[in-house]
Amino acid sequence: MTVEKETNPQFSEYAHPERLVSTDWLAEHLGDDGLAVVESDEDVLLYETGHIPGSVKVDWHTELNDQVTRDYLNGEGFARLMSAKGIDRDDTIVVYGDKSNWWAAYALWVFSLFGHEDVRLLDGGRAAWMAEGRPMTTEQPERTPSNYPVVERRDDELRAYRDDVARHIGRGPLVDVRSPQEYTGERISAPDYPEEGALRGGHIPTAVSVPWGRAAADDGRFKSRRELSDIYEGEVGLSGDDDIVAYCRIGERSSHTWFVLHHLLGMPTVRNYDGSWSEWGSLVRAPITRGDDPGTV
């Protein structure tokens, strides 16, 4: 059973306003039948320090990723995870997290690979909820285990692999959402993070640099439709006719940009290259470009 849509007029300008909820909406609907609230953070210990009442934790590293193969859960694994969290196939899922929803957007994207129909993002995430002084708790929710069906994951429409990216160079837009320092090759990871994850610095040839944070307002919420359109359509030249691939270092920041392009601006064909620079920057003989220029084929 799904929960009624958000009617916040500020969201109505987005292509798919039904993919967002406000803190007011969530506060009003906490405890509703058919609503599952999920917290997914970069800091995997953050949930235990306090979370939105009734929310369950999903650990992006240990629960969404296969622990042997570099891949996501298969259909059986996802069904077991959702069942253990007490989430039904027809539930409305609202995801929130830290870092302006980096990992919440990542979790939403993974849920979308399994075709969960109604999954939404809390605009502003954990920080917005806490900034408004809304309740937090350390109590673990008691949700009855569900019987989530086994649904096979479908990657083709939302996910790009390295061979897809190699074929995409020069044929369609590539959007590098990392920091400018990572794009130029000055660093191989984000500022203030350990230098790890790839053997070389730079970017995929022809990729344009649009750091993910340009889509976020100072309070972590999404910028307006007009502001997003000015960046991605006006400045970068993307359009709904494009076949777009976004990437970062391991796929979480690019999930944020994927959400913006696909759900807020309504671009139908946007894929997330979750192998991202951790894979491409270490591939033998894979072409790279260094510096500010996107480079050529």
Protein Blocks (a to p, Z undefined) as FASTA:
>chain_A
ZZdddfbfklmmpmblmlpccfklmmmmgoiahiacddddfblmlmmnopcehiacddfk
lmmpcfkbgcdddfklmmmmmmmnopafkbccddddeeholmmmmmmmmmmmnopabacd
dehijmlmmmnopacdfbdcddddddddcddddfklmpccfklmmmmgopaccddfbdfk
lmnomambdehiacehiabecddehiacddfklmpcfkopacdfklmmmmmmmmnopafk
bccddddfnopmmmmmmmmmmmmnopabdcddfklmmlmmmgghiacdedjbnbjZZ
